[in-house]
Amino acid sequence: MEQEELHMRIKPFVALRPTSEAAPSVAELPYDVVKTEEAASRAAGNPRSYFHISRSEIDLPAGTNPYSPAVYEKAASNLAEFQKNGTIIREKKEYLYVYRLQMGRHVQHGIAGCFHIEDYERNIIKKHEKTRADKEEDRARHLRTLNANTGPVLMFHRDDKDVSAIVMEVERGNPLFDFTAPDGVKHTVWQISGTERLVRAFDAIKDAYIADGHHRCASAVKVGCEKRAANRAHRGDEEYNWFMGVIFPAGQLNVLAYNRVVKDLNGMSPAAFLDAVRGKGFEVRESKQDTPAAPGRAAMFLAGKWHEIAWPPRLAEGKPHKLDVTVLQEQVLGPILGIDDPRTSKRIEFVGGVKGAEELARLVASGERAVAFSMHPVSVNDVMAYSDAGLIMPPKSTWFEPKLRSGLFIHTL
């Protein structure tokens, strides 16, 4: 008996979405890239802000535990209010959508739709990051209470000419949404009425990869499996079998560095720390460059100066090769600075590359932090290599930019 050939599945869905007029006011950054205080500040004076749904603790008394039942209940009541007052409406039929992001000269074109939880279970949709149980359960509780996927998972696939040709055709039409967010990123969305060609085109795609949204994806699969187990009449085509995502061609993604900032030098003076780094076989020299020109090195801000640190290629050997953040952790952060587990240590912070090296220098120059490391970004090929090998990348390895906006689509279960 021949083994079934596995491939991607994508499905149109009946979305809840803002009106075209309301979309610029509704759309917000993903819930997990802002803290409560920032969400509250962004939503101040804007009753349409999607943070009232994705970070609903902002509408409760200060100090409310963001994981309390009241937070999820408030999110559900806010979603109901958005529908009642007409900010969000339900489509009359199923659609897929083209979602184009433009940040400066960078442009990427994705497909918004639903993806099957079994494809995640079968590892057709591949992961490169560990999820934390507490964060996964937070999104699961949010999903159970609202009975909806409220934020899309960012995914990618190897470039496919048939999918790209369909996207180009769709973009010749009039967009549903077209606005520029406060951060300067332009968001344009088109409805796809005839989805059969696109669904067939995805039959030729064998793998998909999660870029951003591992916790959103894992929680959607968890809740979908719960509903599947509880439904004695389960067929496999129920909406809970699907989660919402936006999938882009790999060649269009823009990966920025994920930088490191450390609070102290583990009891050493700057000079002693530099000697310890050299003792690991690293080359260290003062430099005017605040970003590394290539992999195998990092720019380090220490005692008011930028330095370039470079390590021997043998330290990166392996299949797949060790990433720069791994070498830095194994050779410097762990043995010299005493940060044994960067996932749990309170002495290290991670700064997305979108904030620039200036933010790293500011943190150290202010005295708030002792040393910062500006990293070279990993490549999309690195992400695929680790995912294909079933390996987990180090924490905070990738920062994809621009970010999808939440609130433009909601998938109800």
Sine and cosine of phi, psi and omega as CSV:
sin_phi,cos_phi,sin_psi,cos_psi,sin_omega,cos_omega
0.00,0.00,0.80,-0.60,-0.02,-1.00
-0.95,0.32,0.62,-0.79,0.04,-1.00
-0.96,0.27,0.68,-0.74,0.02,-1.00
-0.89,0.46,0.76,-0.66,0.04,-1.00
-0.99,0.16,0.83,-0.56,-0.06,-1.00
-1.00,0.02,0.56,-0.83,0.02,-1.00
-0.44,-0.90,0.19,-0.98,0.01,-1.00
-0.91,0.42,0.53,-0.85,0.18,-0.98
-0.82,-0.57,0.68,-0.74,0.08,-1.00
-0.71,-0.70,0.57,-0.82,-0.09,-1.00
-0.67,-0.74,0.70,-0.72,0.16,-0.99
-0.93,0.36,0.35,-0.94,-0.03,-1.00
-0.56,-0.83,0.36,-0.93,0.06,-1.00
-1.00,0.06,0.98,-0.20,-0.14,-0.99
-1.00,0.06,0.52,-0.85,0.41,-0.91
-1.00,0.06,0.71,-0.70,-0.02,-1.00
-0.45,-0.89,0.37,-0.93,0.07,-1.00
-0.95,0.31,0.37,-0.93,0.17,-0.98
-0.90,0.43,0.34,-0.94,0.00,-1.00
-0.87,0.50,-0.58,0.82,0.00,-1.00
-0.94,0.35,-0.60,0.80,-0.09,-1.00
-0.99,0.10,-0.34,0.94,-0.16,-0.99
-0.79,0.62,-0.72,0.70,-0.01,-1.00
-0.87,0.49,-0.54,0.84,0.00,-1.00
-0.98,0.18,-0.50,0.87,-0.04,-1.00
-0.98,0.20,-0.74,0.68,-0.18,-0.98
-0.86,0.51,0.73,-0.69,0.00,-1.00
-0.65,-0.76,0.26,-0.96,0.09,-1.00
-0.87,0.48,0.36,-0.93,0.06,-1.00
-0.84,0.55,0.52,-0.85,-0.08,-1.00
-0.84,0.54,-0.50,0.87,-0.17,-0.98
-1.00,-0.05,0.10,1.00,0.07,-1.00
-0.96,-0.30,0.05,1.00,0.08,-1.00
-0.76,-0.65,0.52,-0.85,0.11,-0.99
-1.00,0.04,0.21,-0.98,-0.06,-1.00
-0.81,0.59,-0.70,0.71,-0.06,-1.00
-0.89,0.45,-0.66,0.75,0.00,-1.00
-0.93,0.36,-0.65,0.76,0.04,-1.00
-0.88,0.48,-0.68,0.73,0.01,-1.00
-0.89,0.46,-0.66,0.75,0.00,-1.00
-0.91,0.42,-0.68,0.73,-0.02,-1.00
-0.92,0.39,-0.56,0.83,-0.07,-1.00
-1.00,0.05,-0.15,0.99,-0.05,-1.00
-0.85,0.53,0.81,-0.59,0.01,-1.00
0.98,0.22,0.09,1.00,-0.01,-1.00
-0.81,-0.59,1.00,-0.01,-0.02,-1.00
-0.92,0.40,-0.23,0.97,0.02,-1.00
-1.00,0.02,-0.17,0.99,-0.06,-1.00
-0.82,0.57,0.71,-0.70,-0.02,-1.00
-0.93,0.36,-0.24,0.97,0.07,-1.00
-0.89,0.46,-0.36,0.93,0.09,-1.00
-0.91,0.41,-0.31,0.95,0.05,-1.00
-0.97,-0.26,-0.71,0.71,-0.08,-1.00
-0.99,0.13,-0.43,0.90,0.04,-1.00
-0.72,-0.69,0.86,0.52,-0.19,-0.98
-0.93,0.37,-0.14,0.99,0.09,-1.00
-0.88,0.48,-0.32,0.95,0.01,-1.00
-0.91,0.41,-0.30,0.95,0.01,-1.00
-0.99,-0.15,0.14,0.99,0.01,-1.00
-0.91,-0.42,0.23,-0.97,-0.03,-1.00
-0.81,0.58,0.59,-0.81,0.03,-1.00
-0.81,0.59,0.66,-0.76,0.00,-1.00
1.00,-0.01,-0.05,1.00,0.04,-1.00
-0.87,0.49,0.73,-0.68,0.05,-1.00
-0.88,0.48,0.86,-0.52,-0.06,-1.00
-0.90,0.44,-0.19,0.98,0.02,-1.00
-0.96,-0.26,0.21,0.98,0.00,-1.00
-0.98,0.22,0.48,-0.88,0.01,-1.00
-0.82,0.58,-0.53,0.85,-0.03,-1.00
-0.88,0.48,-0.51,0.86,-0.02,-1.00
-0.92,0.39,-0.71,0.70,-0.02,-1.00
-0.94,0.35,-0.62,0.79,0.03,-1.00
-0.91,0.42,-0.62,0.79,0.04,-1.00
-0.91,0.42,-0.63,0.78,0.04,-1.00
-0.87,0.50,-0.68,0.73,0.00,-1.00
-0.91,0.41,-0.67,0.74,0.00,-1.00
-0.93,0.37,-0.57,0.82,0.05,-1.00
-0.92,0.39,-0.64,0.77,0.05,-1.00
-0.88,0.48,-0.69,0.72,0.03,-1.00
-0.88,0.48,-0.63,0.78,0.01,-1.00
-0.92,0.38,-0.63,0.77,0.04,-1.00
-0.86,0.51,-0.62,0.78,0.02,-1.00
-0.96,0.29,-0.64,0.77,-0.04,-1.00
-0.90,0.45,-0.65,0.76,-0.06,-1.00
-1.00,0.02,0.05,1.00,0.10,-0.99
1.00,0.10,0.11,0.99,0.07,-1.00
-0.90,0.43,-0.66,0.75,0.04,-1.00
-0.89,-0.45,0.70,-0.71,0.01,-1.00
-0.83,-0.56,0.30,-0.95,0.06,-1.00
-0.98,-0.18,0.75,-0.66,0.07,-1.00
-0.86,0.50,0.42,-0.91,0.00,-1.00
-1.00,0.03,-0.20,0.98,0.01,-1.00
-0.46,-0.89,0.10,-1.00,0.01,-1.00
-0.97,0.22,0.64,-0.76,0.10,-1.00
-0.66,-0.75,0.44,-0.90,0.45,-0.89
-0.99,-0.17,0.24,-0.97,-0.04,-1.00
-0.69,-0.73,0.58,-0.81,0.26,-0.97
-1.00,-0.01,0.75,-0.66,-0.01,-1.00
-0.83,-0.56,0.93,-0.36,-0.01,-1.00
-0.97,-0.26,0.74,-0.68,0.06,-1.00
-0.91,-0.41,0.70,-0.71,0.07,-1.00
-0.73,-0.68,0.85,-0.53,0.05,-1.00
-0.81,-0.58,0.97,-0.24,-0.11,-0.99
0.89,0.45,-0.81,-0.58,0.01,-1.00
-1.00,0.04,-0.19,0.98,-0.03,-1.00
-0.99,0.15,0.76,-0.65,0.01,-1.00
-0.73,-0.68,0.68,-0.73,0.10,-0.99
-0.66,-0.75,0.58,-0.81,-0.14,-0.99
-0.85,-0.53,0.90,-0.44,-0.04,-1.00
-0.87,-0.50,0.14,-0.99,0.07,-1.00
-0.91,-0.41,0.83,-0.56,0.10,-1.00
-1.00,-0.09,0.78,-0.62,0.00,-1.00
-0.19,-0.98,-0.30,-0.95,0.01,-1.00
-0.91,-0.41,0.55,-0.83,-0.08,-1.00
-0.79,-0.61,0.51,-0.86,-0.19,-0.98
-0.99,0.10,0.68,-0.73,0.01,-1.00
-0.90,0.43,-0.46,0.89,0.04,-1.00
-0.92,0.39,-0.50,0.87,0.04,-1.00
-0.93,0.38,-0.51,0.86,0.13,-0.99
-0.94,0.35,-0.71,0.70,-0.02,-1.00
-0.90,0.43,-0.57,0.82,-0.02,-1.00
-0.99,0.11,-0.04,1.00,-0.02,-1.00
0.92,0.39,0.43,0.90,0.24,-0.97
-0.96,0.30,-0.62,0.78,0.17,-0.99
-1.00,-0.06,0.93,-0.36,-0.21,-0.98
-0.98,-0.18,0.47,-0.88,-0.07,-1.00
-0.91,-0.42,0.40,-0.92,0.11,-0.99
-0.73,-0.68,0.14,0.99,-0.12,-0.99
-0.68,-0.73,0.62,-0.78,0.12,-0.99
-0.97,0.25,0.54,-0.84,0.11,-0.99
-0.97,-0.24,0.50,-0.87,0.07,-1.00
-1.00,-0.08,0.70,-0.71,-0.10,-1.00
-0.85,0.53,-0.64,0.77,-0.05,-1.00
-0.93,0.37,-0.65,0.76,0.01,-1.00
-0.95,0.32,-0.59,0.81,0.04,-1.00
-0.90,0.43,-0.69,0.72,-0.01,-1.00
-0.93,0.36,-0.54,0.84,0.07,-1.00
-0.85,0.53,-0.77,0.64,-0.01,-1.00
-0.93,0.36,-0.53,0.85,0.05,-1.00
-0.91,0.42,-0.66,0.75,0.03,-1.00
-0.91,0.41,-0.64,0.77,0.06,-1.00
-0.87,0.49,-0.71,0.71,-0.04,-1.00
-0.92,0.39,-0.69,0.72,0.00,-1.00
-0.88,0.47,-0.69,0.73,-0.09,-1.00
-0.94,0.35,-0.65,0.76,-0.02,-1.00
-1.00,0.01,-0.24,0.97,-0.06,-1.00
0.81,0.58,0.68,0.73,-0.07,-1.00
-0.34,-0.94,0.56,-0.83,0.24,-0.97
-0.99,0.17,0.91,-0.42,-0.10,-0.99
-0.98,-0.21,-0.12,0.99,0.05,-1.00
-0.62,-0.78,0.69,-0.73,-0.05,-1.00
-0.98,0.21,0.47,-0.88,0.15,-0.99
-1.00,0.03,0.73,-0.68,0.06,-1.00
-1.00,0.05,0.86,-0.52,-0.03,-1.00
-0.77,-0.64,0.13,-0.99,0.10,-1.00
-0.51,-0.86,0.32,-0.95,0.03,-1.00
-0.69,-0.72,0.31,-0.95,0.09,-1.00
-0.88,0.47,0.57,-0.82,-0.10,-1.00
-0.80,0.59,0.65,-0.76,-0.04,-1.00
-0.66,-0.76,0.86,-0.51,-0.11,-0.99
-0.93,0.38,-0.53,0.85,-0.01,-1.00
-0.93,0.37,-0.69,0.72,0.04,-1.00
-0.89,0.46,-0.70,0.72,-0.03,-1.00
-0.90,0.44,-0.59,0.81,0.01,-1.00
-0.91,0.42,-0.64,0.76,0.02,-1.00
-0.91,0.41,-0.67,0.75,0.02,-1.00
-0.86,0.51,-0.70,0.71,0.00,-1.00
-0.88,0.48,-0.62,0.79,0.03,-1.00
-0.90,0.43,-0.71,0.71,-0.03,-1.00
-0.88,0.47,-0.64,0.77,-0.07,-1.00
-0.94,0.35,-0.13,0.99,0.09,-1.00
-0.97,0.23,-0.26,0.97,-0.01,-1.00
-1.00,0.06,-0.05,-1.00,0.01,-1.00
-0.99,0.16,0.72,-0.70,-0.02,-1.00
-0.97,0.25,0.42,-0.91,0.11,-0.99
-0.99,0.16,-0.71,0.70,0.07,-1.00
-0.83,-0.56,0.58,-0.81,0.08,-1.00
-0.36,-0.93,0.98,-0.19,-0.05,-1.00
-0.46,-0.89,0.35,-0.94,0.07,-1.00
-0.94,-0.33,0.83,-0.56,-0.03,-1.00
-0.97,0.26,0.26,-0.97,-0.03,-1.00
-0.84,0.54,-0.43,0.90,0.01,-1.00
-0.99,0.11,0.08,1.00,0.06,-1.00
1.00,-0.02,-0.05,1.00,0.02,-1.00
-0.99,0.14,0.76,-0.65,-0.01,-1.00
-1.00,-0.06,0.77,-0.64,-0.02,-1.00
-0.89,-0.47,0.84,-0.55,0.00,-1.00
-0.75,-0.66,0.74,-0.67,-0.08,-1.00
-0.76,-0.65,0.71,-0.71,0.09,-1.00
-0.86,-0.51,0.62,-0.78,0.17,-0.99
-0.98,0.21,0.60,-0.80,0.11,-0.99
-0.93,-0.37,0.94,-0.35,-0.06,-1.00
-0.98,0.21,-0.81,0.59,0.03,-1.00
-1.00,0.00,0.98,-0.22,-0.16,-0.99
-0.99,-0.15,-0.08,1.00,-0.14,-0.99
-0.88,0.48,-0.68,0.73,-0.01,-1.00
-0.88,0.48,-0.66,0.75,-0.04,-1.00
-0.93,0.36,-0.66,0.75,0.05,-1.00
-0.87,0.49,-0.67,0.74,0.03,-1.00
-0.92,0.40,-0.62,0.79,0.00,-1.00
-0.87,0.48,-0.58,0.82,0.01,-1.00
-0.95,0.30,-0.27,0.96,0.09,-1.00
-0.88,0.47,-0.42,0.91,-0.01,-1.00
-1.00,0.07,-0.11,0.99,-0.03,-1.00
-1.00,-0.08,0.86,-0.51,-0.13,-0.99
-1.00,0.01,-0.44,0.90,-0.11,-0.99
-0.65,-0.76,0.52,-0.86,0.19,-0.98
-0.75,-0.66,0.39,-0.92,-0.08,-1.00
-0.75,-0.66,0.69,-0.72,0.09,-1.00
-0.98,0.19,0.77,-0.63,0.10,-0.99
-0.99,-0.13,-0.90,0.43,0.05,-1.00
-0.84,-0.54,0.63,-0.78,0.11,-0.99
0.95,-0.33,0.50,0.87,0.01,-1.00
-0.86,0.52,-0.64,0.77,-0.02,-1.00
-0.95,0.32,-0.64,0.77,0.07,-1.00
-0.87,0.50,-0.68,0.74,-0.04,-1.00
-0.93,0.37,-0.75,0.67,-0.03,-1.00
-0.88,0.47,-0.62,0.78,-0.01,-1.00
-0.94,0.34,-0.59,0.80,0.04,-1.00
-0.90,0.43,-0.64,0.77,0.04,-1.00
-0.92,0.40,-0.67,0.75,0.00,-1.00
-0.87,0.50,-0.75,0.66,-0.02,-1.00
-0.93,0.36,-0.62,0.78,0.05,-1.00
-0.87,0.49,-0.65,0.76,0.03,-1.00
-0.92,0.39,-0.61,0.80,0.07,-1.00
-0.88,0.48,-0.71,0.70,-0.02,-1.00
-0.93,0.37,-0.59,0.81,0.04,-1.00
-0.89,0.46,-0.70,0.71,-0.02,-1.00
-0.93,0.38,-0.51,0.86,-0.06,-1.00
-0.99,0.11,-0.22,0.97,-0.08,-1.00
-0.99,-0.17,0.97,-0.25,-0.02,-1.00
-0.91,0.42,-0.39,0.92,-0.01,-1.00
-0.98,-0.18,0.40,0.92,-0.05,-1.00
-0.81,0.59,0.76,-0.65,0.00,-1.00
-0.94,-0.34,-0.53,0.85,-0.05,-1.00
0.94,-0.34,-0.21,0.98,-0.01,-1.00
-0.96,-0.28,0.10,0.99,0.02,-1.00
-0.91,0.41,0.43,-0.90,-0.06,-1.00
-0.89,0.46,-0.46,0.89,-0.01,-1.00
-0.93,0.38,-0.21,0.98,0.07,-1.00
-0.98,0.19,-0.07,1.00,-0.12,-0.99
-0.81,-0.59,0.55,-0.84,0.11,-0.99
-0.81,-0.58,0.33,-0.94,-0.12,-0.99
-1.00,-0.05,0.68,-0.74,0.05,-1.00
-0.44,-0.90,0.18,-0.98,0.16,-0.99
-0.81,-0.58,0.81,-0.59,-0.11,-0.99
-0.88,-0.47,0.74,-0.67,-0.08,-1.00
-0.87,-0.48,0.39,-0.92,0.18,-0.98
-0.92,0.40,0.64,-0.77,-0.06,-1.00
-0.85,0.53,-0.61,0.79,-0.07,-1.00
-0.92,0.39,-0.22,0.98,-0.02,-1.00
-0.99,-0.13,-0.17,0.99,-0.10,-1.00
-0.96,0.28,0.50,-0.87,-0.01,-1.00
-0.88,-0.47,0.93,-0.36,-0.03,-1.00
-0.96,-0.28,0.82,-0.57,0.06,-1.00
-0.97,-0.23,0.22,-0.98,0.02,-1.00
-0.93,0.37,0.41,-0.91,0.17,-0.99
-0.88,-0.48,0.96,-0.29,-0.19,-0.98
-1.00,-0.02,0.28,-0.96,-0.05,-1.00
-0.87,-0.49,0.66,-0.75,0.09,-1.00
-0.75,-0.66,0.75,-0.66,-0.07,-1.00
-0.89,-0.45,0.67,-0.75,-0.14,-0.99
-0.95,0.31,-0.53,0.85,-0.07,-1.00
-0.53,-0.85,0.16,-0.99,-0.03,-1.00
-0.98,-0.18,0.40,0.92,0.07,-1.00
0.86,0.51,0.62,0.78,0.06,-1.00
1.00,0.05,0.00,1.00,-0.04,-1.00
-0.99,-0.12,0.38,-0.92,0.20,-0.98
-0.99,0.17,0.31,-0.95,0.06,-1.00
-0.82,0.57,-0.65,0.76,-0.02,-1.00
-0.90,0.43,-0.68,0.73,0.01,-1.00
-0.91,0.41,-0.59,0.81,0.03,-1.00
-0.91,0.42,-0.70,0.71,0.03,-1.00
-0.87,0.49,-0.65,0.76,0.05,-1.00
-0.88,0.48,-0.64,0.77,0.00,-1.00
-0.91,0.42,-0.61,0.79,0.04,-1.00
-0.92,0.40,-0.69,0.72,0.05,-1.00
-0.88,0.47,-0.55,0.83,0.00,-1.00
-0.91,0.42,-0.28,0.96,0.06,-1.00
-1.00,0.05,0.06,1.00,-0.02,-1.00
1.00,0.02,0.19,0.98,0.02,-1.00
-0.99,0.15,0.56,-0.83,0.21,-0.98
-1.00,0.06,0.73,-0.68,-0.02,-1.00
-0.77,-0.64,0.79,-0.61,0.06,-1.00
-0.52,-0.86,0.52,-0.85,0.10,-0.99
-0.91,0.41,0.54,-0.84,-0.09,-1.00
-0.49,-0.87,0.43,-0.90,0.11,-0.99
-1.00,-0.03,-0.11,0.99,-0.04,-1.00
-1.00,0.09,0.77,-0.64,0.00,-1.00
-0.98,-0.19,0.03,1.00,0.12,-0.99
-0.69,-0.72,0.61,-0.79,-0.01,-1.00
-0.95,0.31,0.62,-0.78,-0.06,-1.00
-0.98,0.19,-0.31,0.95,-0.08,-1.00
-0.36,-0.93,0.26,-0.97,0.10,-0.99
-0.89,0.46,0.28,-0.96,0.01,-1.00
1.00,0.05,0.23,0.97,0.01,-1.00
-0.34,-0.94,0.22,-0.98,0.06,-1.00
-0.58,-0.81,0.41,-0.91,0.16,-0.99
-0.99,-0.14,0.77,-0.64,-0.10,-1.00
-0.86,-0.51,0.79,-0.62,0.06,-1.00
-0.98,-0.22,0.87,-0.49,-0.09,-1.00
-0.55,-0.84,0.74,-0.67,0.09,-1.00
0.78,0.62,0.68,0.73,0.10,-1.00
0.99,0.15,0.12,0.99,-0.04,-1.00
-0.70,-0.71,0.51,-0.86,0.16,-0.99
-1.00,0.05,0.64,-0.77,0.08,-1.00
-0.77,-0.63,0.52,-0.86,0.19,-0.98
-0.99,-0.17,0.77,-0.64,0.12,-0.99
-0.89,-0.46,0.73,-0.68,-0.02,-1.00
-0.74,-0.67,0.57,-0.82,-0.07,-1.00
-0.85,-0.53,0.38,-0.92,0.00,-1.00
-0.89,0.46,0.62,-0.78,-0.01,-1.00
-0.83,0.55,-0.47,0.88,-0.04,-1.00
-0.87,0.49,-0.43,0.90,-0.03,-1.00
-0.95,0.32,-0.27,0.96,-0.01,-1.00
-0.97,-0.23,0.08,1.00,-0.07,-1.00
-0.93,0.37,0.57,-0.82,0.02,-1.00
0.45,-0.89,0.14,-0.99,0.04,-1.00
-0.82,-0.57,0.94,-0.35,-0.19,0.98
-0.93,0.37,0.19,-0.98,-0.06,-1.00
-0.88,0.48,0.46,-0.89,0.04,-1.00
-0.94,0.35,0.68,-0.73,0.03,-1.00
-0.97,0.26,0.34,-0.94,0.01,-1.00
-0.84,0.54,-0.64,0.77,-0.02,-1.00
-0.91,0.41,-0.48,0.88,0.05,-1.00
-0.94,0.34,-0.73,0.69,0.01,-1.00
-0.87,0.49,-0.70,0.72,0.01,-1.00
-0.87,0.49,-0.67,0.74,0.00,-1.00
-0.91,0.41,-0.73,0.69,-0.09,-1.00
-0.94,0.33,-0.52,0.86,-0.12,-0.99
-0.97,-0.23,-0.46,0.89,-0.12,-0.99
-0.85,-0.53,-0.86,0.51,-0.12,-0.99
-0.89,0.45,-0.67,0.74,-0.01,-1.00
-0.97,0.26,-0.93,0.38,-0.13,-0.99
-0.94,0.33,-0.48,0.88,-0.06,-1.00
-0.99,-0.13,-0.73,0.68,-0.07,-1.00
-1.00,-0.09,-0.08,1.00,0.11,-0.99
0.96,0.28,0.37,0.93,0.05,-1.00
-1.00,-0.10,1.00,0.05,-0.12,-0.99
-0.96,0.28,-0.57,0.82,0.00,-1.00
-0.74,-0.67,0.98,-0.18,-0.04,-1.00
-0.91,0.41,-0.28,0.96,0.03,-1.00
-0.94,0.34,-0.51,0.86,-0.13,-0.99
-0.89,-0.45,-0.27,0.96,-0.06,-1.00
-0.90,0.43,0.69,-0.72,0.04,-1.00
-1.00,0.04,-0.05,1.00,-0.08,-1.00
-1.00,-0.07,-0.08,1.00,-0.01,-1.00
-0.83,-0.56,0.59,-0.81,0.08,-1.00
-0.78,-0.63,0.38,-0.93,-0.04,-1.00
-0.87,-0.50,0.74,-0.68,-0.08,-1.00
-0.85,-0.53,0.87,-0.50,0.01,-1.00
-0.88,0.47,0.59,-0.81,-0.07,-1.00
-0.88,0.48,-0.34,0.94,0.00,-1.00
-0.90,0.43,-0.38,0.92,0.00,-1.00
-0.99,0.16,-0.22,0.97,0.09,-1.00
0.99,0.16,0.32,-0.95,0.01,-1.00
-0.93,0.38,-0.35,0.94,0.02,-1.00
-0.87,0.49,-0.58,0.81,0.01,-1.00
-0.92,0.39,-0.60,0.80,0.04,-1.00
-0.89,0.45,-0.74,0.67,0.00,-1.00
-0.89,0.45,-0.61,0.79,0.00,-1.00
-0.89,0.46,-0.70,0.71,-0.03,-1.00
-0.88,0.48,-0.65,0.76,-0.01,-1.00
-0.97,0.24,-0.70,0.72,-0.03,-1.00
-0.89,0.45,-0.48,0.88,0.00,-1.00
-0.96,0.27,-0.22,0.97,-0.07,-1.00
1.00,0.03,-0.08,1.00,0.01,-1.00
-0.93,0.37,-0.51,0.86,-0.03,-1.00
-0.72,-0.69,0.28,-0.96,-0.10,-1.00
-0.98,-0.20,-0.58,0.81,-0.06,-1.00
-0.45,-0.89,0.56,-0.83,0.01,-1.00
-0.75,-0.66,0.53,-0.85,0.00,-1.00
-0.83,-0.55,0.89,-0.46,0.07,-1.00
-1.00,-0.05,0.88,-0.48,-0.15,-0.99
-0.98,-0.18,0.36,-0.93,0.17,-0.99
-0.99,0.12,0.71,-0.71,-0.04,-1.00
-0.92,0.40,0.53,-0.85,0.14,-0.99
-0.96,0.29,0.23,-0.97,0.02,-1.00
-0.98,-0.20,0.31,-0.95,0.10,-0.99
-0.88,0.48,-0.56,0.83,0.04,-1.00
-0.89,0.45,-0.58,0.82,0.09,-1.00
-0.88,0.48,-0.70,0.71,0.00,-1.00
-0.87,0.48,-0.69,0.72,0.00,-1.00
-0.92,0.39,-0.63,0.78,-0.01,-1.00
-0.89,0.46,-0.71,0.71,0.02,-1.00
-0.92,0.39,-0.68,0.74,-0.01,-1.00
-0.91,0.42,-0.69,0.73,0.00,-1.00
-0.90,0.44,-0.54,0.84,0.00,-1.00
-0.99,0.12,-0.03,1.00,-0.03,-1.00
0.95,0.31,0.41,0.91,-0.04,-1.00
-0.98,-0.21,0.41,-0.91,0.03,-1.00
-0.98,-0.18,0.77,-0.64,0.06,-1.00
-0.97,0.24,0.40,-0.92,0.04,-1.00
-0.86,0.51,0.43,-0.90,0.01,-1.00
-0.86,0.50,0.59,-0.81,0.06,-1.00
0.83,0.56,0.79,0.61,0.03,-1.00
-1.00,-0.04,-0.53,0.85,-0.14,-0.99
-0.82,-0.57,0.59,-0.81,0.14,-0.99
-0.74,-0.68,0.96,-0.26,0.00,-1.00
-1.00,0.05,0.72,-0.69,-0.03,-1.00
-0.56,-0.83,0.68,-0.74,0.10,0.99
-0.97,0.23,0.31,-0.95,0.01,-1.00
-1.00,0.03,0.56,-0.83,0.19,-0.98
-0.90,0.45,0.46,-0.89,0.14,-0.99
-0.99,-0.13,0.74,-0.68,0.09,-1.00
-0.99,0.13,0.48,-0.88,0.04,-1.00
0.97,-0.25,-0.21,0.98,-0.01,-1.00
-0.99,0.17,-0.42,0.91,0.06,-1.00
-0.61,-0.79,0.62,-0.79,0.16,-0.99
-0.75,-0.66,0.73,-0.68,0.01,-1.00
-0.95,-0.32,0.92,-0.39,-0.01,-1.00
-1.00,0.03,0.58,-0.81,-0.06,-1.00
-1.00,-0.02,0.00,0.00,0.00,0.00
